Amino acid sequence: MRKSALIVLLVALCFAGYVFFALVGTEPVKVDDTRLVRSGGQVLVEGEVRNTGDDTGPLQVEVHYFNRDGQSIGKDVVSVDRLRHGATVHFKSSPRADDDVADFSIYLNHGRNPYGN
């Protein structure tokens, strides 16, 4: 292998390593230990929100519910106040009728970005 090709390969590997390192820390707020809880014909989602970055303002945990066919059947929003660095907060959505809920997804909403959308 020529010396110039080896240098290009080394630079490319360093760049890829930097990009990977930069992307690992892009979302400092993490959602852990989520679970779907069924009780008496009702269902809710609970879990924990953990902040590994700087202090944050208020945020919303959006819980989207899906049936067995993957169709959306509802959404709940849980507000979380200011979250300090290293803090962990338990959240729980409001109980709702178990309309054949088979799965859920969670979206963290930090509010509007600096561009207004």
C-alpha positions in Angstrom: 0.0 0.0 0.0 1.3 3.4 -0.9 2.2 5.9 1.8 -0.4 8.5 0.5 -3.2 5.9 0.5 -2.3 4.9 4.1 -2.5 8.6 5.2 -5.9 9.1 3.5 -7.1 5.9 5.2 -5.9 7.1 8.6 -7.5 10.6 8.1 -10.8 8.9 7.1 -10.7 6.7 10.2 -10.0 9.6 12.5 -12.9 11.6 10.9 -15.3 8.6 11.3 -14.3 8.3 14.9 -14.9 12.0 15.5 -18.3 11.9 13.9 -19.3 8.8 16.0 -18.1 10.5 19.2 -20.0 13.7 18.4 -23.2 11.9 17.7 -23.1 9.9 20.9 -23.6 13.0 23.0 -26.2 14.8 20.9 -29.2 13.8 23.0 -28.3 14.2 26.6 -31.9 13.4 27.8 -32.6 9.7 27.8 -35.7 7.7 28.4 -35.1 4.4 30.4 -37.0 1.5 31.8 -40.3 2.1 29.9 -43.1 -0.4 30.3 -46.7 -0.8 29.4 -48.8 -1.4 32.5 -52.3 -3.0 32.2 -54.8 -2.9 35.1 -58.5 -3.3 35.2 -59.2 -2.7 31.5 -56.9 0.3 31.4 -53.4 0.9 30.2 -50.6 3.4 30.9 -46.9 3.8 30.2 -44.3 4.5 32.9 -40.6 5.0 32.9 -37.7 7.3 33.8 -36.2 10.4 32.1 -32.5 10.9 32.8 -30.5 14.0 32.0 -26.8 13.4 31.3 -26.2 16.8 29.9 -26.7 20.4 31.0 -29.7 21.6 32.9 -32.8 21.6 30.7 -36.0 23.6 30.6 -39.3 21.9 30.7 -40.0 19.1 28.2 -42.8 16.9 27.3 -42.8 13.1 27.0 -45.2 12.1 24.3 -46.5 8.5 24.4 -48.0 7.2 21.2 -50.1 4.0 21.3 -50.5 1.5 18.5 -52.7 -1.5 17.9 -51.5 -4.9 16.6 -51.7 -3.7 13.0 -49.3 -0.8 13.8 -52.0 1.8 13.5 -51.9 4.8 15.8 -54.8 4.7 18.3 -53.9 7.6 20.7 -51.4 9.8 22.3 -50.7 11.1 25.9 -48.4 13.9 26.9 -46.6 14.0 30.2 -44.9 17.3 31.2 -41.6 17.2 33.0 -40.4 20.4 34.7 -36.8 21.5 34.7 -34.3 18.7 34.7 -30.9 19.3 36.3 -27.7 17.6 35.2 -27.6 14.0 36.5 -31.2 14.1 37.6 -33.7 11.2 37.0 -37.4 11.7 37.1 -40.1 9.0 37.0 -43.0 9.6 34.7 -46.4 7.9 34.2 -49.0 8.6 31.6 -52.7 9.0 32.4 -54.6 5.7 32.5 -56.6 5.2 29.3 -59.0 2.5 28.1 -57.2 -0.5 26.8 -58.4 -0.3 23.2 -56.3 -3.3 22.0 -53.1 -1.4 22.7 -50.3 -3.6 21.6 -47.3 -1.3 21.5 -46.1 2.2 22.2 -43.4 4.7 21.3 -42.0 7.7 23.1 -41.0 11.0 21.7 -39.2 13.7 23.7 -40.5 17.2 22.9 -38.1 20.0 23.9 -40.3 22.7 22.5 -39.5 25.0 19.6 -36.0 25.2 18.2 -34.2 28.5 17.6 -35.7 28.7 14.1 -39.3 28.7 15.4 -40.4 25.3 14.3 
